[in-house]
Amino acid sequence: MHLLIPFDIVPTDSRVPQDAFGVAPASERAIRYAFETYGRHDELRVTAVSLSTDAIDLEENLGAADIRSIADELDVNAEVSVHSVQDADSIEALQREVLDLIGTDGVDAVVMGYEEDTFADAVFAGSTPERVLEERATPVVLVP
């Protein structure tokens, strides 16, 4: 089973640059839900899609450690990779890159956290889950 999980990174501390960011609460809920629901599948693959903005330029592996930590905590064996979406000049461009990733990487389901007024909400609000269903015929799970 291959899951795609878009996630946000948020500031958590201002002291140490790479330790100063963590997975946003809505994203963490989605990750936990994905592991709790699909974690017993053999050969579970997770592609975590980091939605980057110009204001935050982070290493590509940031977030992967948090996701692997949650998998370990829940005793889930999963191959985790992070795909960063950067330099997209519009929400449409971000949506298109995610749709392209779903189409080329054999994704079985998309699991996304939802919280009003977040960057992920701006990207995935409105018609994006519908577009994923229509254009890719891939199930979408929204986690509040």
VENLINTA-V68016 format. One line per field, one symbol per residue. phi: phi as a letter, one per 40 degrees, with the letter a starting at -180 (. if undefined). psi: psi as a letter, one per 30 degrees, with the letter a starting at -180 (. if undefined). burial: b if it has 9 or more other ideal C-beta (glycine too) atoms within 8 Angstrom, else e. A space follows every 50 residues. Layout:
phi: ???
psi: ???
burial: ???
This chain:
phi: .bbbbcabbbcbabcbdcccbaccdcccccccddcccbccccfcbbbcbc ccbccbbbcccchcccccccccdcfbcacbbbbccbgccacdcccccccc cccbbgccabbbcbadgbcccccbcgccdccccccbfbdbbcbc
psi: kjkkjklkklkfkgekeffgklkleeeeeeeeeeeeegffkkhkkkjkjk jllffjjlkffkeeeeeeeeeeeghkjkjklkjkjlgkgleeeeeeeeee eeffghkelkkklkkkgleeeeeglcfeeeeeeeffhkkkkkj.
burial: bbbbbbbbbeeeeeeeeeebbebbebbbbbbbbbbeebbeeeebbbbbbb bbeeeeebeeebbbebbbebbeebebebebbbbebeebeeeebbbebbbe bbeebebebbbbbbbeebebbebbeeebbebbbeebebebbebe
